[in-house]
Amino acid sequence: MGITNLSLNRIKQFGCLKEGVKMLELGCQNIYAPNFNEGFIAQDYWKELGIDITTWDILACQKAIKMDLRNFIPVEKEYDIVTNYGTLEHIDGTASDLYVAFKNVHNHCKVGGIMIHEFPLIGHWPNNEGHWGYHWFSLKWAESFAEYCEYQTIDLGIQYAMNNYETGGLVHCTWKKTSLHFISWSAFQDFYNKLMTHE
């Protein structure tokens, strides 16, 4: 998983790289951008900037805290920003496991906080090309999910990783959490079945 120059510019654009900001990063991330050594560990960069960084990863790599997003995680700390650069699509199991993962993101982001996501675009990132995922997303999905959760959509679009326009499409979205409200499981299930498979 990695943070490209486009991703890095976006996180800067929304003022998320300030000293003292509390950030929750999903998955062990590396930075692939100019002025960084190949595969620079993102957590180290955030620390250099004075960010209060917490990283969760199911494998606990790169000094991350071992955490399985398929389980409800008690809230001990709320974060100003939660980032997901290519982690949630790897949640295996059923739609209910993905629901729990999104609920964890929601619960740990403070009201007024920012959630930055990059999801694999439907029709891209095939599993036979070195990427193994379980969920693909569309712009419509991101728009509708934000409406269900009462998130303010600050930024939404499609970008292509490493100039790979054939199979490297990503849906990027930045949401602001405006309330404690979150989509119910029954609504999510119906929503998942209808929208996850449509571009």
GIDABEL-V178413 format. One record per helix or strand. SS is the DSSP state (helix for helix, strand for strand). FROM is the first residue (numbers start at 1). LEN is the number of residues. If there is no record, write none. Layout:
ss:SS from:FROM len:LEN
ss:SS from:FROM len:LEN
This chain:
ss:strand from:2 len:3
ss:helix from:5 len:9
ss:strand from:22 len:5
ss:strand from:30 len:3
ss:strand from:40 len:2
ss:helix from:42 len:7
ss:strand from:52 len:6
ss:helix from:61 len:3
ss:strand from:65 len:2
ss:strand from:79 len:7
ss:helix from:88 len:3
ss:helix from:95 len:14
ss:strand from:109 len:13
ss:helix from:127 len:3
ss:strand from:137 len:1
ss:helix from:139 len:11
ss:strand from:151 len:10
ss:helix from:161 len:3
ss:strand from:169 len:9
ss:helix from:185 len:11
